[in-house]
Amino acid sequence: MANKVSADAAQRFIEQISACCEGVVESGLLETNLFAGVAKKIKVPKGKIGAANDEDTDINPFTAAERDRIIDAFQGNRHYSFHQV
């Protein structure tokens, strides 16, 4: 699994499995949570400082031209022109 997903996704998955197992331990069906602490061992690469504001790392589903056409369509439509960008 770790080869097909990001380290962050793998870590979150293991955390969720561990949380489920913790409930099973509390119910008495398992003696120990075999996943406890495993997520902390997965090394998640640190992002660049300020990466969330960096346009090169932003996820943009539309090109700038497509974005502008969508905005123009909203602004020019009498039913949707109240939506401000």
C-alpha positions in Angstrom: 0.0 0.0 0.0 2.8 2.5 0.9 4.1 2.3 -2.6 0.8 3.5 -4.2 -0.2 6.3 -1.8 1.5 9.3 -0.3 3.2 9.0 3.1 0.5 11.4 4.5 -2.3 9.2 3.2 -0.7 6.1 4.6 -0.2 7.7 8.0 -3.8 8.8 8.2 -5.0 5.3 7.2 -2.9 3.7 9.9 -4.2 6.2 12.4 -7.8 5.3 11.5 -7.1 1.6 11.7 -5.4 2.1 15.1 -8.5 4.1 16.4 -10.7 1.2 15.3 -8.5 -1.4 16.9 -8.5 0.7 20.1 -12.3 0.3 20.3 -11.9 -3.4 19.8 -9.4 -3.6 22.6 -11.7 -1.6 24.9 -14.5 -4.1 24.1 -12.3 -7.0 25.1 -12.1 -8.7 21.7 -8.4 -8.0 21.4 -5.7 -7.8 24.1 -3.5 -5.2 22.4 -3.7 -2.7 19.6 -1.1 -3.9 17.1 -1.3 -0.6 15.2 -0.6 1.7 18.3 2.3 4.0 17.5 2.8 2.7 13.9 1.6 5.9 12.3 4.2 7.9 14.1 6.9 5.8 12.4 5.8 6.9 8.9 8.0 9.8 7.8 5.9 12.5 6.1 8.0 15.0 4.2 7.7 18.5 5.4 6.3 21.0 2.9 7.9 24.3 2.0 7.2 27.1 4.4 4.5 29.1 2.9 3.7 26.5 0.3 0.0 27.0 0.7 0.5 30.5 -0.8 2.8 29.3 -3.6 0.9 29.2 -6.9 3.3 26.6 -8.2 2.1 24.1 -5.6 -1.6 25.1 -5.6 -4.1 22.7 -7.1 -5.8 24.5 -9.9 -8.5 22.5 -11.7 -9.0 25.3 -14.3 -6.6 27.3 -16.4 -6.6 31.0 -15.8 -8.6 31.5 -19.0 -11.2 28.9 -17.9 -11.4 30.5 -14.5 -11.9 34.0 -16.0 -14.7 32.6 -18.3 -16.5 31.1 -15.3 -16.3 34.3 -13.4 -17.5 36.3 -16.4 -20.4 33.9 -16.8 -21.5 34.3 -13.2 -21.1 38.1 -13.3 -23.1 38.4 -16.6 -26.0 36.1 -15.5 -29.0 37.9 -14.0 -29.7 34.9 -11.7 -26.1 34.5 -10.4 -24.5 37.9 -10.7 -25.0 38.5 -6.9 -22.1 36.0 -6.3 -19.0 38.2 -5.9 -15.5 37.0 -6.4 
